[in-house]
Amino acid sequence: MSTVKTFKVTLVKSLIGCKANHRLCARGLGLRRLGHSVDVADTPANRGMARKIAYLLKTEG
């Protein structure tokens, strides 16, 4: 079992009409569609992407 910390992100708002670089952040986090959830590693890069598009996401953990 690995000891990598993770946090869960869920896309709760549509990417339609948002900035192109915000769409790329969502794809970088692995989010594909509305309601999709993924566990991502708790790294500064992933935290920064999640913070940038926080208005589109629900985060846990």
C-alpha positions as CSV (number, residue, x, y, z in Angstrom):
1,M,0.0,0.0,0.0
2,S,1.4,3.4,-1.0
3,T,1.5,6.3,1.4
4,V,0.9,9.0,-1.1
5,K,-1.6,11.5,0.1
6,T,-4.6,12.2,-2.1
7,F,-7.7,14.3,-2.3
8,K,-10.9,13.8,-4.2
9,V,-12.2,16.4,-6.7
10,T,-15.6,16.3,-8.4
11,L,-16.6,18.5,-11.3
12,V,-20.0,20.1,-10.3
13,K,-20.3,22.9,-12.8
14,S,-20.0,22.7,-16.6
15,L,-16.9,23.7,-18.5
16,I,-18.9,25.3,-21.2
17,G,-18.3,29.0,-21.3
18,C,-15.3,29.0,-19.0
19,K,-11.7,30.0,-20.0
20,A,-9.7,27.6,-22.1
21,N,-6.9,27.4,-19.5
22,H,-9.5,26.5,-16.9
23,R,-10.7,23.6,-19.1
24,L,-7.1,22.5,-19.4
25,C,-6.7,22.5,-15.6
26,A,-9.8,20.2,-15.4
27,R,-8.3,17.9,-17.9
28,G,-5.0,18.0,-16.1
29,L,-6.7,16.8,-13.0
30,G,-8.3,14.0,-14.9
31,L,-11.9,15.3,-14.9
32,R,-13.8,14.4,-18.1
33,R,-17.5,15.2,-17.6
34,L,-20.0,16.8,-15.1
35,G,-20.2,14.7,-12.0
36,H,-17.0,12.9,-12.6
37,S,-14.8,12.3,-9.5
38,V,-11.1,11.4,-9.3
39,D,-8.6,11.0,-6.5
40,V,-5.4,13.0,-7.3
41,A,-2.1,13.1,-5.5
42,D,-1.7,16.0,-3.0
43,T,1.1,17.9,-4.8
44,P,1.5,21.6,-5.1
45,A,0.8,21.4,-8.8
46,N,-2.5,19.6,-8.3
47,R,-3.5,21.9,-5.4
48,G,-2.8,24.9,-7.6
49,M,-5.0,23.6,-10.5
50,A,-7.8,22.8,-8.1
51,R,-7.6,26.2,-6.5
52,K,-7.6,27.9,-9.9
53,I,-10.9,26.2,-10.9
54,A,-12.4,25.9,-7.3
55,Y,-15.6,27.5,-8.6
56,L,-16.2,24.5,-10.8
57,L,-15.2,21.8,-8.2
58,K,-16.1,20.1,-5.0
59,T,-13.1,18.9,-3.1
60,E,-12.8,16.4,-0.2
61,G,-9.9,15.3,1.9
